[in-house]
Amino acid sequence: MADDLDPFFAAAGHRPPPDFARRVAALARESRQAPAPRPLTLWRFVALAASALCGALFAGEFAVFAFIAAVAQ
């Protein structure tokens, strides 16, 4: 199916420059990779578990009060 936008995307303004692949490859060789993230230590795991527990308690509290409000009606 022919689309009205096909000639627009085939225009020269939408084609990459001739040396685009070479420049990207050169930049990839020059750039350094980001360091790996630090492993999960015991204190980080404790903080993560505590925040998850607080979130679960909040969700449970919301459900209980929603149930109480619905029953009270």
N, C-alpha and C positions, 0 to 999 in steps of 0.2 A: 504494500500500500504506500503510495507516494504521500509524503508529508510536506507541508509548506515550509517547514524549518530545515529540510534536508539541504537545500542550496545555501542556506545561511551557515550551517555547520561545516559545509564543504569549502567555505571561503578561506582565503589564505590567512586571515587573522586567527583562525582556529587551529592552524597547523603549527607544531613546534618548530623552532629554528633547526637548521641542519645539524648543528653540533650539540644539540641538547643532550643526547644520550652520553656523549663523551664528557660533557661538563658535569652531569649528574654522577657518573662513575668516578670522576676525579674527586668530587666532593665527598663521595662515600668512602673513598680510600683515606682522605685527610681527616675526616671527623672521627672523634673518639667515641667509643661506646660508653653508655652510662654505667656506673658501677652497680653491681648486684645489690639488692636491698639486704639489710642486716637480717639475720635469722630471728625468729620469734623467741625472745628470752622468757624466762619464767615471770618476771614482773610485767612484761607486756601482755603475756597470756592471762595473768591474774586481772589486770585492768580490763582487758577485753571481755573476760568472763563476767566480771562484776558489772560492767555496763550492759551486757546482754541480760543479766539477771534483773537489773533495774528496769530495763525495757519490758521484759516479760511480766514483771510485777505490775508495771503501769498498765499494760494491756489487760491483764487479769482484773485489776481494780476497775478499769473502765467497763469491762464486760459484766462484773458483779453489780456495779451501780446502775448500768443500763437495764439489767434484769430486774433489780429492785424497783426502778422507776417504772418499768413496764407493768410489773405486778401491782404496784400501788395504784395504778389508774383503774 
